[in-house]
């Protein structure tokens, strides 16, 4: 019954808050899946508001499903990206970069460029480099090289940048 109710509410934008509130309580995986699907179908600001707190969840499954769902609503989530990338919690910033890896939005390269240009945490930068390997273009190579110089004392960053540049130039 809960699964059917969640499915039936997908057509009602005013149900987004209730669907989101249920996510934190629901233990049945199949009901959770339908809750996420319904929120993705609604794809409004309230649905985004319901999903963003899950990026702080200790439940990795819940958090990952929230990221996947947010990625399915690019128009609604786009206005929140800058705030996510500036979040005081480094884990939230990493999850935001992970979201960018799945988000089909024309601003993804610009957001990633912002991360490489300003982010101080090496793990967030590494996540952004990884996503750039998928979405980067030759125009991004100078920024990647600048990132390698900025984090010159971190061998992993140098390696990741080299691999990303190689991938960009070969595609």
N, C-alpha and C positions, 0 to 999 in steps of 0.2 A: 504494500500500500504506500509506503514512503517513497519507493522508487517511482511508482506511477504518479504520485502527487508531484514529485520533483520534475518529472517529464512533462506533466500537464501544465506546470507553471512556466515553462520555457517561453511561452507566447505572451507572458504578462510582464512587461518591464518593471512594474511596481512590485513584483515579487522578488527582485534581486536581493534586497536586504535580508529577507526571510531565508532565501536559499543560502546566502552566505553565512548567516548565523547558524544554520543547520550543519554546515561543513565542520565547524569546530567540535560538534557533538557526535556526529554520525560515525559509527564504528563499522558499518557494513560497507565493504568496498564497492559493491555494485550500486548501492545508493549514492555513495560518494561520486562515482563516475557520472551518474546522471545529474547530480547537483552541479558538477563542473561543466558538463555539457549544456545544461540549461543556462548557466551563467554566461558561457561563451555565446550562446544563441542570443541572449538578451544584450550583451556587449555594450552596456551603458556605463556612465560614471559610477553609479551605485554598485554595479557588478565589479568594477575595478576596485572600488573602496572595500568591497567584501573580500577580495582576493589579496590585496597588498599586505595586510597583516600576516598572512600565512607565510610570507617570505621570512618571517622571524620565528616560525614554528620549529620546534625541535624534531618534529615528525618529518623525516626526509621525504616520505611518500606524499604527504600532504603538501609540503613545500614544492616538490617537483611537479606535482599535478597543478598547483597554482601557477607556476611558471609556464607550463604548457598551455594552460587555459588563457593566461594573459597574452601569450604569443598569438592566440587565435583572434584577438580583438585589437589589432594595431591602431585603429583610429581612436579608440577609447583610452588606450594605455599611453599613447605618444605624449600627451601633455604631462604625464607623470615621470617620464624618463629622467629629466634633469634632476628632479628632487631625489629619485632613487640613486642616481650616480653621485649625489652629494650627501647621501645619508651618513650619519656619524658611525654607523655600524659597518665595519669592513665586510662582514659576511653579506649584508644586504647589497652592498655595492658589487660584490662578486656575483650574487644572484641576478642583479640587474644586468650585468654584462652577459651572463648566461642567457637571460631573456633576450637580449639583443641578438644573440646567435640564432634564435628561433623566430624572431619578429620579422615579418615581411613588411618593412616600412622603408621609404626612400631615405630617411634621415639616419639609418643605422650607421653608415660609414662616418657621418659627421659626429655622431655621439661617441663612436669608438675613438675617433681622432681627439675628441675632447678628453677622453680618459687617458690616452697616451700622452697628451700634452700637459695634463695637470695632476694626475693621480700620483700619490706618493707611495702607496702600498704596493709592494712588488707582486703580491698575489693577485690583486685586481688588475695590474698591468699585464701580468702573464695571461690572465683570462681574456683580456682584450686582444692581445696578440694572437691567441688561439682563434678567436672569432674572426680577426682580420685575415687569417689564413683562408677562411671560407668566402669572405665578402670583399677583400681588398683588391685594389687595382694598382697598376703601375704608378699612378699619381700619389699613392700612399707610401711608396718606398722611402722618400726623404724623411717622413715622419717616423717611420719604423727605425731608420738609421739613427735619427736623433734620440729615439727612445733607447736604443742600444748604447749610445754614448752616455746618456743620462744615468743609466743603470750599469755602467761599465764594470763595476765591481761584483756584479751578479752574473755568474757564468751562464746560468739557465736562461736568463733574458737574452743574452747574446746568441745562444744556440736557437732559442725560439724565434728570434727576429730573423736569423739567417734562414731557417727553414721556411718561415712565412714569406720572406722575399723570394726565395727560390720557387715556392709554389705560385706566388702571384706572377712572376715573370715567365713561368712555364705554361700558364693557362691562357 
